[in-house]
Structures are given as structure tokens and as C-alpha cells.
Amino acid sequence: MPVFPKISLRPEVENYLKEGFVNNEVVSASGKAAAERKFEALLNHLSHPPSFTTVRVNTHLASVQHVKELLLDELQQFNGLSVPVLQHPDLQDVLLIPVIGPRKNIKRQQCEAVVGAQCGSAVLRGAHVYTPGIVSASSFMKAGDVISVYSDIKGKCKKGAREFDGTKIFLGNGISTLSRKEIFSGLPRLRGIGIRMTEPIYLSPSFDNVLPSYLFLQNLPSAVVTHVLNPQPGEKILDLCAAPGGKTTHIAALMHDQGEVIALDKIANKVEKIKQNALLLGLNSIKAFCFDGTKALKLDEIEDTEGTPPFSPESFDRILLDAPCSGMGQRPNMACTWTLKEVTSYQPLQRKLFPVAVQLLKPGGTLVYSTCTVTLEENEEQVAWALSTFPCLQLQPQEPQIGGEGMMGAGLSGEQLRQLQRFDPSTTPLRDTDLETLRDARAEDMIRLANKDCIGFFIAKFLKWKSTSEKDPQK
């Protein structure tokens, strides 16, 4: 361990991230060394999948217990193994399935296929290989062959190559459903499963068409966010950057589909995905619009938009700003080719969205800000900026509090850092999980591991204690 090298980053990006961890508030040599070790551990964790697959139950259609029983029946046939399904004690609508691996005794085959990095990451989380993700295949590959699958983590393999000697990571073995000729025939793009994984390095269930109306595949911190928002029946709630709709549908389910959930995203096909998810999960309170969130505030009172964006000031009881971000907490991620300019481009966008959210929120309303990244700039620095820019906002404690406290370096007080949630996978050692380990493990220990060994994530909760039009009596 680790089976994979740490995530590959451009040197300037790695240095930038490191500065956030080894910041100017670490004054002692021992403190600096500890921060550097933590940063290296984070880079190692990012290339591995989380220890658990997390699924959220659509409680609008069925009880958690009923869905858990259905899921156990589905998983009985999963690679001939019996794995437990745990209900999270603090997130009652969340089920956890342990991931087995990394498995080290898989025999590599002479016949090979190479997939892109994004496809490779999906395979590490339990997916089969879909045909569009196949970049290269051995010249003699036929349908039905047992083949070894590799991920081209640096994007150097040419489409249709017969072999590839560049940097590639072994993902496991599978059975091809197509021949090489069929895959690269030049005919209209084939979709469907191209390689059915039978011996993956990390063994976790594929959720392709598994109880689609009852389950939503979702990272654990993403499910925490909506519980922190705490939506109530009858409220009007805005999900400002909503695609693909996981948190949107969670909001509607927690409201028992009573009230109004407005979902915005500026990319049309992503908005269609939100609508499809709402339809699949039987949720009628969701209205999704293709609209730029930075322009969601109505500036002209004469204009009548009748429930469509832009919206009048102070229209919403609660707002979720799950902001576009650099995504540096996503796992598994074995290589990131982004430039420093790309990684740092998100803070300005987040600061365009934030004032819109604040002005659209009613006095007494709740604003939750979240990202799936680990950078100080997009997380704690944004909280410090928001508190100084908007006197109407107060930072609030969160419930449930599952992640750790915020990171130093942005000038926030100790009390303020404790009110934040930062999910940092580097806080737990990388470990092997096998069936024997699972048999001996206590449920509370597995829950504790699931809470820590997840994706990198950040959550802040604010109360708008007065109208934006009111003056601060202290000034």
C-alpha cells in the first residue's frame, strides 16, 4: 500500500496546494513537518477510492429498511460475496457498502485494453467499462476474451492504438463484450458496456440500473450538506448550482415533496438531467431552469417573471450554494492536468454567486455553502471574506457534525473553525479491506471509517439575521 502512486499534479499546482496546508499559522518546525506529512498523505489518498460506497435512499417512495432489504437481495449475487449494508446513524437515509481492496493477487492477462482517466476512476468505484471509454485494445482482442484493463492517467494513449507503453495503472480484469474491430470500426459511436469487470482491483457493487427509483449514488459529504441545510415542508428553497440534481432531489425528499425547490444550472443538458432524476424519483416539487446563477437576482422590479428566474430579493427560505470549484477533493483521481490558472479561477466565480445568494435569502433564512475541494482559497478564505463583506450573515454550528473543523490560515477564530466541516481523507491511514477484516469489524468502527475516508469536502452554514437593506446598528 499504496497500490497506486499519489495523484499526479503540475508542480505549480502541487506547490499551491501545499502552501494552503503548510500556512503561515504553522510557526514551529515540528508543526510545519506535521503539516507537510498531512499534505503528502492527502495526495496519496486522492488516487484511491473511498472505503465505502454511499447510496442515499429516496425516502419519498419507500422506507430505508425496505430499501435496505431490497439492496441486500441485489448484492447477494455480487461477485459471489456477501458484504454488509450499514445504515448511517446520523444520516438515517444513507446506506454504506464497504469496498473490498486493493486486491493484489490478480493475474494480469496478455490481452489488454486501455481506458481514459475518467473511465478508470469510475471502474475503481465499481463501474463496468463502457465502450466510449476504451482508448486502446490489443490487436487480437475478441468478444468473450478475458483481458486486463489499464487506465491512461496522463492522456497520452492515441485512440485506436494496438499497444501502449506509457504510464498506465492496472485496474483489474474483465470480459470483453466486443472485438477490437467492432470497437474501432469507425461506425456510429457504440455505447453500452464494452468490458464487464470480473476481477477489479477494488471490489464494489456496480449500481447500473440497481433500484433506480429508490437509490441515488452519492458521496457521503454530499448527503451531509442537505441535512445541514435542514429543509422543511412548505418552504421555498433555491439550489443555485444544482446539476446533476443529487442535492436537489435530496432537498425535495427531506421536505416530503411539499413546498417548492428551484434548481438552476446554466448548461442545458445538465438541467435535463435534473428533470430526469426528479421524474425517476417521483418528486414533483422541483422546478429546474437553464439559467446562470450569477444573474438570478431580479434587478428590474417592473419585469414580471412569474416564478421563473430571475427572482426578487429575499424570495427564499433557504439557499444551497454548492459552488463550482476546482474539485480537488474528488476520489479516486490519479492525475490532474489543470494549470494553476485553472485551479485558481474558481474563487472569483464563487464570489459572484455569493452576493446573489445573500440577496435572494429571506431574513432569518439559512445559506449553506459547500465545495468538493480541499483548497484554503475556495473554502475558509471564502468564509472569512463572506463574514467581512456581508454583515447580515452569521456563521452557524452544523447538525450533523461529521467532518472535522476548518483549516487554519484564513484568519478565522478557533470558534469559527469549529463551526465549519472539512472532510479530509488524509486523517485516516490507507488500509486494505478484505472479507476477513469485514467479519471481524464492529459496525461503529466501520461508520467511523466511512466518515473519514471519503472524498475531500467543505461545508459552511450561515444565518441571515437581518435584511440586506438594514443598516448595522454597530456602525
DOSE-99669 format. One record per residue (C-alpha): residue number from 1; x, y, z. Coordinates in steps of 0.02 Angstrom, whole numbers. Example, Ala and Ser with C-alpha at 12.3 -4.5 7.8 and 13.67 -1.06 7.14 Angstrom:
BEGIN
+-----+--------+--------+--------+
:   i :   east :  north :     up :
+-----+--------+--------+--------+
:   1 :    615 :   -225 :    390 :
:   2 :    684 :    -53 :    357 :
+-----+--------+--------+--------+
***
This chain:
BEGIN
+-----+--------+--------+--------+
:   i :   east :  north :     up :
+-----+--------+--------+--------+
:   1 :      0 :      0 :      0 :
:   2 :    -22 :    115 :    -88 :
:   3 :    -58 :     15 :   -246 :
:   4 :    -63 :    174 :   -349 :
:   5 :     58 :    320 :   -347 :
:   6 :     -2 :    482 :   -269 :
:   7 :   -105 :    595 :   -380 :
:   8 :     -2 :    672 :   -520 :
:   9 :    -11 :    863 :   -520 :
:  10 :     79 :   1001 :   -611 :
:  11 :    222 :   1061 :   -497 :
:  12 :    149 :   1236 :   -480 :
:  13 :    -21 :   1165 :   -431 :
:  14 :     56 :   1048 :   -302 :
:  15 :    156 :   1192 :   -226 :
:  16 :     -1 :   1300 :   -220 :
:  17 :   -100 :   1165 :   -129 :
:  18 :     44 :   1133 :    -11 :
:  19 :     53 :   1316 :     38 :
:  20 :   -128 :   1304 :     96 :
:  21 :    -85 :   1162 :    214 :
:  22 :     85 :   1225 :    271 :
:  23 :     21 :   1402 :    300 :
:  24 :     91 :   1549 :    395 :
:  25 :     -2 :   1500 :    555 :
:  26 :    111 :   1347 :    572 :
:  27 :    257 :   1427 :    662 :
:  28 :    357 :   1284 :    738 :
:  29 :    470 :   1167 :    640 :
:  30 :    377 :   1017 :    709 :
:  31 :    210 :   1095 :    659 :
:  32 :    272 :   1126 :    483 :
:  33 :    336 :    947 :    468 :
:  34 :    169 :    879 :    528 :
:  35 :     76 :    986 :    401 :
:  36 :    189 :    926 :    261 :
:  37 :    158 :    744 :    311 :
:  38 :    -29 :    776 :    311 :
:  39 :    -19 :    852 :    138 :
:  40 :     78 :    703 :     68 :
:  41 :    -50 :    586 :    147 :
:  42 :   -189 :    683 :     61 :
:  43 :   -106 :    664 :   -109 :
:  44 :    -91 :    477 :    -81 :
:  45 :   -273 :    462 :    -29 :
:  46 :   -339 :    557 :   -181 :
:  47 :   -281 :    421 :   -301 :
:  48 :   -380 :    286 :   -206 :
:  49 :   -569 :    267 :   -194 :
:  50 :   -658 :    297 :    -28 :
:  51 :   -676 :    147 :     88 :
:  52 :   -865 :    141 :     65 :
:  53 :   -991 :    159 :    -74 :
:  54 :  -1127 :    277 :    -14 :
:  55 :  -1306 :    273 :    -75 :
:  56 :  -1450 :    384 :    -22 :
:  57 :  -1623 :    309 :     -4 :
:  58 :  -1766 :    402 :    -87 :
:  59 :  -1875 :    409 :     69 :
:  60 :  -2013 :    492 :    -33 :
:  61 :  -2054 :    322 :   -111 :
:  62 :  -2000 :    193 :     18 :
:  63 :  -1935 :    167 :    193 :
:  64 :  -1749 :    147 :    223 :
:  65 :  -1775 :    -27 :    298 :
:  66 :  -1872 :    -87 :    147 :
:  67 :  -1742 :    -23 :     25 :
:  68 :  -1601 :    -96 :    131 :
:  69 :  -1683 :   -268 :    118 :
:  70 :  -1703 :   -249 :    -71 :
:  71 :  -1522 :   -196 :    -86 :
:  72 :  -1461 :   -345 :     15 :
:  73 :  -1555 :   -458 :   -106 :
:  74 :  -1473 :   -370 :   -254 :
:  75 :  -1299 :   -385 :   -179 :
:  76 :  -1313 :   -571 :   -140 :
:  77 :  -1261 :   -607 :   -319 :
:  78 :  -1121 :   -479 :   -317 :
:  79 :   -964 :   -574 :   -367 :
:  80 :  -1018 :   -718 :   -255 :
:  81 :   -976 :   -617 :    -99 :
:  82 :  -1082 :   -569 :     50 :
:  83 :  -1050 :   -390 :    104 :
:  84 :  -1140 :   -294 :    242 :
:  85 :  -1253 :   -145 :    212 :
:  86 :  -1247 :    -18 :    354 :
:  87 :  -1370 :    120 :    393 :
:  88 :  -1281 :    279 :    445 :
:  89 :  -1333 :    326 :    623 :
:  90 :  -1326 :    515 :    594 :
:  91 :  -1389 :    512 :    414 :
:  92 :  -1538 :    397 :    426 :
:  93 :  -1571 :    396 :    237 :
:  94 :  -1391 :    344 :    194 :
:  95 :  -1331 :    165 :    169 :
:  96 :  -1148 :    115 :    166 :
:  97 :  -1071 :    -33 :     74 :
:  98 :   -887 :    -71 :    111 :
:  99 :   -765 :    -76 :    -34 :
: 100 :   -652 :   -230 :    -37 :
: 101 :   -473 :   -200 :    -90 :
: 102 :   -350 :   -163 :   -153 :
: 103 :   -333 :   -344 :   -210 :
: 104 :   -154 :   -386 :   -254 :
: 105 :   -159 :   -565 :   -322 :
: 106 :   -250 :   -536 :   -486 :
: 107 :   -159 :   -618 :   -631 :
: 108 :   -127 :   -499 :   -775 :
: 109 :   -179 :   -557 :   -948 :
: 110 :    -87 :   -547 :  -1112 :
: 111 :   -235 :   -463 :  -1195 :
: 112 :   -251 :   -281 :  -1138 :
: 113 :   -365 :   -132 :  -1153 :
: 114 :   -325 :     46 :  -1103 :
: 115 :   -461 :    167 :  -1045 :
: 116 :   -460 :    354 :  -1013 :
: 117 :   -429 :    426 :   -840 :
: 118 :   -611 :    471 :   -809 :
: 119 :   -669 :    296 :   -858 :
: 120 :   -531 :    222 :   -749 :
: 121 :   -592 :    319 :   -597 :
: 122 :   -768 :    253 :   -624 :
: 123 :   -702 :     74 :   -634 :
: 124 :   -614 :     98 :   -467 :
: 125 :   -784 :    142 :   -392 :
: 126 :   -872 :    -12 :   -459 :
: 127 :   -922 :     30 :   -638 :
: 128 :   -900 :    -80 :   -790 :
: 129 :   -808 :    -10 :   -942 :
: 130 :   -923 :     73 :  -1067 :
: 131 :   -866 :     66 :  -1248 :
: 132 :   -835 :    254 :  -1272 :
: 133 :   -707 :    247 :  -1130 :
: 134 :   -595 :    120 :  -1220 :
: 135 :   -444 :    206 :  -1296 :
: 136 :   -335 :     58 :  -1347 :
: 137 :   -351 :   -131 :  -1365 :
: 138 :   -236 :   -274 :  -1412 :
: 139 :   -243 :   -318 :  -1598 :
: 140 :   -306 :   -495 :  -1562 :
: 141 :   -445 :   -448 :  -1439 :
: 142 :   -610 :   -537 :  -1474 :
: 143 :   -780 :   -535 :  -1390 :
: 144 :   -777 :   -651 :  -1240 :
: 145 :   -590 :   -633 :  -1206 :
: 146 :   -528 :   -610 :  -1029 :
: 147 :   -425 :   -451 :  -1035 :
: 148 :   -327 :   -340 :   -918 :
: 149 :   -387 :   -160 :   -906 :
: 150 :   -271 :    -13 :   -878 :
: 151 :   -300 :    174 :   -854 :
: 152 :   -201 :    301 :   -955 :
: 153 :   -188 :    429 :   -816 :
: 154 :    -92 :    560 :   -917 :
: 155 :   -196 :    555 :  -1076 :
: 156 :    -51 :    504 :  -1189 :
: 157 :   -127 :    350 :  -1272 :
: 158 :   -190 :    376 :  -1450 :
: 159 :   -366 :    320 :  -1492 :
: 160 :   -363 :    151 :  -1578 :
: 161 :   -184 :    106 :  -1530 :
: 162 :   -142 :    -80 :  -1527 :
: 163 :    -24 :    -63 :  -1379 :
: 164 :     29 :     72 :  -1258 :
: 165 :    193 :     79 :  -1161 :
: 166 :    163 :    245 :  -1073 :
: 167 :    111 :    273 :   -892 :
: 168 :    -37 :    161 :   -857 :
: 169 :   -117 :     92 :   -698 :
: 170 :   -186 :    -84 :   -684 :
: 171 :   -371 :    -84 :   -639 :
: 172 :   -409 :   -270 :   -646 :
: 173 :   -477 :   -398 :   -769 :
: 174 :   -639 :   -410 :   -864 :
: 175 :   -726 :   -495 :  -1010 :
: 176 :   -742 :   -401 :  -1174 :
: 177 :   -915 :   -393 :  -1249 :
: 178 :   -845 :   -333 :  -1416 :
: 179 :   -697 :   -367 :  -1528 :
: 180 :   -564 :   -237 :  -1562 :
: 181 :   -631 :   -220 :  -1739 :
: 182 :   -805 :   -182 :  -1676 :
: 183 :   -744 :    -52 :  -1551 :
: 184 :   -638 :     45 :  -1676 :
: 185 :   -737 :     10 :  -1835 :
: 186 :   -774 :    193 :  -1869 :
: 187 :   -961 :    160 :  -1864 :
: 188 :  -1075 :    274 :  -1763 :
: 189 :  -1014 :    280 :  -1585 :
: 190 :  -1055 :    123 :  -1489 :
: 191 :  -1122 :    147 :  -1313 :
: 192 :  -1162 :      5 :  -1191 :
: 193 :  -1040 :   -100 :  -1090 :
: 194 :   -880 :   -141 :  -1184 :
: 195 :   -792 :   -235 :  -1044 :
: 196 :   -881 :   -316 :   -898 :
: 197 :   -764 :   -308 :   -749 :
: 198 :   -747 :   -477 :   -662 :
: 199 :   -588 :   -453 :   -558 :
: 200 :   -570 :   -269 :   -516 :
: 201 :   -429 :   -209 :   -402 :
: 202 :   -562 :   -128 :   -292 :
: 203 :   -719 :   -231 :   -274 :
: 204 :   -876 :   -127 :   -253 :
: 205 :  -1050 :   -154 :   -323 :
: 206 :  -1100 :    -80 :   -489 :
: 207 :  -1260 :     20 :   -469 :
: 208 :  -1308 :     18 :   -653 :
: 209 :  -1498 :      3 :   -651 :
: 210 :  -1499 :    -58 :   -470 :
: 211 :  -1662 :      2 :   -386 :
: 212 :  -1653 :    165 :   -488 :
: 213 :  -1810 :    243 :   -412 :
: 214 :  -1758 :    201 :   -234 :
: 215 :  -1570 :    236 :   -230 :
: 216 :  -1459 :    382 :   -277 :
: 217 :  -1271 :    354 :   -283 :
: 218 :  -1196 :    498 :   -184 :
: 219 :  -1036 :    537 :    -88 :
: 220 :  -1062 :    542 :    100 :
: 221 :  -1019 :    727 :    125 :
: 222 :  -1140 :    773 :    -16 :
: 223 :  -1279 :    692 :     85 :
: 224 :  -1222 :    783 :    243 :
: 225 :  -1245 :    952 :    155 :
: 226 :  -1432 :    935 :    132 :
: 227 :  -1458 :    880 :    312 :
: 228 :  -1360 :   1034 :    368 :
: 229 :  -1475 :   1141 :    259 :
: 230 :  -1621 :   1059 :    353 :
: 231 :  -1761 :   1096 :    228 :
: 232 :  -1939 :   1096 :    297 :
: 233 :  -2106 :   1055 :    214 :
: 234 :  -2190 :   1206 :    134 :
: 235 :  -2031 :   1310 :    113 :
: 236 :  -1965 :   1389 :    -46 :
: 237 :  -1786 :   1333 :    -72 :
: 238 :  -1656 :   1376 :   -204 :
: 239 :  -1517 :   1260 :   -263 :
: 240 :  -1412 :   1389 :   -353 :
: 241 :  -1290 :   1273 :   -445 :
: 242 :  -1391 :   1114 :   -448 :
: 243 :  -1334 :    990 :   -581 :
: 244 :  -1345 :    842 :   -588 :
: 245 :  -1478 :    856 :   -453 :
: 246 :  -1421 :    742 :   -313 :
: 247 :  -1438 :    876 :   -180 :
: 248 :  -1592 :    949 :   -265 :
: 249 :  -1686 :    785 :   -254 :
: 250 :  -1623 :    759 :    -76 :
: 251 :  -1695 :    929 :    -27 :
: 252 :  -1864 :    883 :   -101 :
: 253 :  -1865 :    713 :    -15 :
: 254 :  -1825 :    788 :    156 :
: 255 :  -1968 :    912 :    129 :
: 256 :  -2083 :    763 :     92 :
: 257 :  -2106 :    841 :    -80 :
: 258 :  -2207 :    982 :      0 :
: 259 :  -2153 :   1157 :    -48 :
: 260 :  -2052 :   1224 :   -194 :
: 261 :  -1874 :   1180 :   -242 :
: 262 :  -1797 :   1288 :   -378 :
: 263 :  -1644 :   1215 :   -464 :
: 264 :  -1533 :   1319 :   -577 :
: 265 :  -1391 :   1271 :   -693 :
: 266 :  -1327 :   1360 :   -847 :
: 267 :  -1293 :   1203 :   -951 :
: 268 :  -1449 :   1139 :  -1039 :
: 269 :  -1411 :    952 :  -1043 :
: 270 :  -1370 :    958 :   -857 :
: 271 :  -1539 :   1038 :   -822 :
: 272 :  -1621 :    897 :   -918 :
: 273 :  -1529 :    775 :   -805 :
: 274 :  -1602 :    861 :   -652 :
: 275 :  -1777 :    844 :   -726 :
: 276 :  -1747 :    661 :   -767 :
: 277 :  -1687 :    625 :   -591 :
: 278 :  -1838 :    713 :   -516 :
: 279 :  -1955 :    612 :   -627 :
: 280 :  -1867 :    448 :   -590 :
: 281 :  -1876 :    479 :   -402 :
: 282 :  -2059 :    533 :   -410 :
: 283 :  -2028 :    710 :   -346 :
: 284 :  -2150 :    845 :   -405 :
: 285 :  -2094 :    996 :   -303 :
: 286 :  -1938 :   1027 :   -410 :
: 287 :  -1932 :   1160 :   -546 :
: 288 :  -1770 :   1161 :   -645 :
: 289 :  -1715 :   1305 :   -756 :
: 290 :  -1570 :   1330 :   -875 :
: 291 :  -1507 :   1493 :   -803 :
: 292 :  -1344 :   1575 :   -749 :
: 293 :  -1343 :   1584 :   -559 :
: 294 :  -1242 :   1745 :   -560 :
: 295 :  -1392 :   1829 :   -644 :
: 296 :  -1529 :   1751 :   -537 :
: 297 :  -1568 :   1913 :   -442 :
: 298 :  -1705 :   2019 :   -520 :
: 299 :  -1642 :   2198 :   -538 :
: 300 :  -1793 :   2273 :   -628 :
: 301 :  -1949 :   2269 :   -519 :
: 302 :  -2059 :   2307 :   -669 :
: 303 :  -2014 :   2142 :   -751 :
: 304 :  -2136 :   2003 :   -706 :
: 305 :  -2058 :   1830 :   -719 :
: 306 :  -2197 :   1731 :   -631 :
: 307 :  -2097 :   1604 :   -535 :
: 308 :  -1956 :   1592 :   -661 :
: 309 :  -1781 :   1666 :   -644 :
: 310 :  -1726 :   1799 :   -609 :
: 311 :  -1805 :   1811 :   -436 :
: 312 :  -1849 :   1956 :   -322 :
: 313 :  -1738 :   1994 :   -172 :
: 314 :  -1772 :   1895 :    -13 :
: 315 :  -1880 :   1764 :   -100 :
: 316 :  -1811 :   1604 :    -24 :
: 317 :  -1817 :   1524 :    148 :
: 318 :  -1656 :   1425 :    121 :
: 319 :  -1522 :   1426 :    -13 :
: 320 :  -1391 :   1297 :    -56 :
: 321 :  -1236 :   1363 :   -144 :
: 322 :  -1143 :   1205 :   -189 :
: 323 :  -1021 :   1309 :   -288 :
: 324 :   -924 :   1265 :   -445 :
: 325 :   -749 :   1226 :   -382 :
: 326 :   -581 :   1151 :   -429 :
: 327 :   -641 :    979 :   -373 :
: 328 :   -475 :    938 :   -291 :
: 329 :   -561 :    829 :   -161 :
: 330 :   -637 :    706 :   -284 :
: 331 :   -581 :    525 :   -270 :
: 332 :   -512 :    422 :   -350 :
: 333 :   -411 :    545 :   -453 :
: 334 :   -241 :    484 :   -506 :
: 335 :   -194 :    632 :   -617 :
: 336 :   -246 :    813 :   -635 :
: 337 :   -177 :    909 :   -785 :
: 338 :   -254 :   1075 :   -737 :
: 339 :   -144 :   1229 :   -736 :
: 340 :   -129 :   1341 :   -585 :
: 341 :   -232 :   1471 :   -679 :
: 342 :   -374 :   1345 :   -697 :
: 343 :   -367 :   1289 :   -516 :
: 344 :   -372 :   1469 :   -452 :
: 345 :   -507 :   1527 :   -573 :
: 346 :   -650 :   1471 :   -460 :
: 347 :   -634 :   1592 :   -315 :
: 348 :   -691 :   1742 :   -421 :
: 349 :   -841 :   1645 :   -487 :
: 350 :   -889 :   1592 :   -311 :
: 351 :   -882 :   1775 :   -258 :
: 352 :  -1002 :   1820 :   -399 :
: 353 :  -1127 :   1689 :   -343 :
: 354 :  -1116 :   1727 :   -157 :
: 355 :  -1193 :   1904 :   -161 :
: 356 :  -1336 :   1840 :   -267 :
: 357 :  -1372 :   1704 :   -140 :
: 358 :  -1365 :   1827 :      6 :
: 359 :  -1486 :   1949 :    -77 :
: 360 :  -1608 :   1812 :   -128 :
: 361 :  -1617 :   1743 :     50 :
: 362 :  -1753 :   1800 :    170 :
: 363 :  -1704 :   1874 :    339 :
: 364 :  -1695 :   1729 :    460 :
: 365 :  -1654 :   1612 :    317 :
: 366 :  -1512 :   1485 :    302 :
: 367 :  -1374 :   1487 :    173 :
: 368 :  -1262 :   1333 :    156 :
: 369 :  -1101 :   1350 :     55 :
: 370 :  -1008 :   1192 :      3 :
: 371 :   -871 :   1132 :   -114 :
: 372 :   -791 :    965 :   -158 :
: 373 :   -616 :   1036 :   -149 :
: 374 :   -478 :   1049 :    -19 :
: 375 :   -402 :   1219 :    -59 :
: 376 :   -396 :   1352 :     76 :
: 377 :   -437 :   1486 :    -53 :
: 378 :   -606 :   1412 :   -101 :
: 379 :   -658 :   1362 :     75 :
: 380 :   -602 :   1450 :    235 :
: 381 :   -545 :   1606 :    141 :
: 382 :   -717 :   1620 :     62 :
: 383 :   -799 :   1608 :    233 :
: 384 :   -686 :   1745 :    303 :
: 385 :   -724 :   1854 :    150 :
: 386 :   -912 :   1825 :    165 :
: 387 :   -917 :   1870 :    350 :
: 388 :   -822 :   2032 :    319 :
: 389 :   -920 :   2077 :    161 :
: 390 :  -1096 :   2038 :    221 :
: 391 :  -1130 :   2100 :    400 :
: 392 :  -1303 :   2020 :    387 :
: 393 :  -1225 :   1846 :    394 :
: 394 :  -1180 :   1747 :    549 :
: 395 :  -1087 :   1582 :    546 :
: 396 :  -1188 :   1441 :    625 :
: 397 :  -1147 :   1272 :    703 :
: 398 :  -1195 :   1124 :    596 :
: 399 :  -1301 :    971 :    628 :
: 400 :  -1249 :    836 :    597 :
: 401 :  -1065 :    874 :    629 :
: 402 :   -973 :    728 :    549 :
: 403 :   -821 :    808 :    468 :
: 404 :   -675 :    891 :    556 :
: 405 :   -656 :   1076 :    594 :
: 406 :   -594 :   1204 :    468 :
: 407 :   -411 :   1232 :    424 :
: 408 :   -307 :   1375 :    491 :
: 409 :   -235 :   1505 :    376 :
: 410 :   -383 :   1618 :    333 :
: 411 :   -387 :   1719 :    495 :
: 412 :   -543 :   1635 :    566 :
: 413 :   -555 :   1612 :    755 :
: 414 :   -549 :   1442 :    839 :
: 415 :   -735 :   1451 :    873 :
: 416 :   -772 :   1490 :    690 :
: 417 :   -662 :   1346 :    631 :
: 418 :   -759 :   1228 :    743 :
: 419 :   -922 :   1283 :    660 :
: 420 :   -859 :   1227 :    489 :
: 421 :   -849 :   1050 :    420 :
: 422 :   -696 :    997 :    321 :
: 423 :   -691 :    818 :    263 :
: 424 :   -507 :    773 :    248 :
: 425 :   -472 :    592 :    196 :
: 426 :   -290 :    606 :    250 :
: 427 :   -343 :    596 :    433 :
: 428 :   -355 :    406 :    422 :
: 429 :   -219 :    287 :    358 :
: 430 :   -243 :    198 :    192 :
: 431 :   -285 :     17 :    229 :
: 432 :   -328 :   -149 :    146 :
: 433 :   -504 :   -217 :    168 :
: 434 :   -545 :   -400 :    140 :
: 435 :   -687 :   -515 :    189 :
: 436 :   -597 :   -572 :    346 :
: 437 :   -573 :   -391 :    400 :
: 438 :   -758 :   -358 :    374 :
: 439 :   -811 :   -509 :    475 :
: 440 :   -708 :   -450 :    624 :
: 441 :   -753 :   -264 :    611 :
: 442 :   -876 :   -180 :    729 :
: 443 :  -1014 :    -77 :    648 :
: 444 :   -965 :     80 :    744 :
: 445 :   -785 :     65 :    683 :
: 446 :   -843 :     48 :    502 :
: 447 :   -954 :    202 :    520 :
: 448 :   -809 :    299 :    593 :
: 449 :   -700 :    248 :    444 :
: 450 :   -837 :    295 :    319 :
: 451 :   -849 :    469 :    398 :
: 452 :   -663 :    499 :    375 :
: 453 :   -608 :    401 :    222 :
: 454 :   -723 :    488 :     98 :
: 455 :   -696 :    625 :    -30 :
: 456 :   -622 :    794 :     16 :
: 457 :   -765 :    915 :     51 :
: 458 :   -808 :   1077 :    141 :
: 459 :   -969 :   1147 :    217 :
: 460 :  -1011 :   1315 :    296 :
: 461 :  -1182 :   1365 :    364 :
: 462 :  -1240 :   1547 :    381 :
: 463 :  -1392 :   1631 :    457 :
: 464 :  -1453 :   1793 :    377 :
: 465 :  -1500 :   1880 :    538 :
: 466 :  -1565 :   2042 :    458 :
: 467 :  -1616 :   2110 :    289 :
: 468 :  -1478 :   2167 :    172 :
: 469 :  -1563 :   2336 :    164 :
: 470 :  -1547 :   2367 :    351 :
: 471 :  -1400 :   2462 :    422 :
: 472 :  -1288 :   2382 :    554 :
: 473 :  -1325 :   2474 :    720 :
: 474 :  -1145 :   2444 :    774 :
: 475 :  -1077 :   2552 :    632 :
+-----+--------+--------+--------+
***
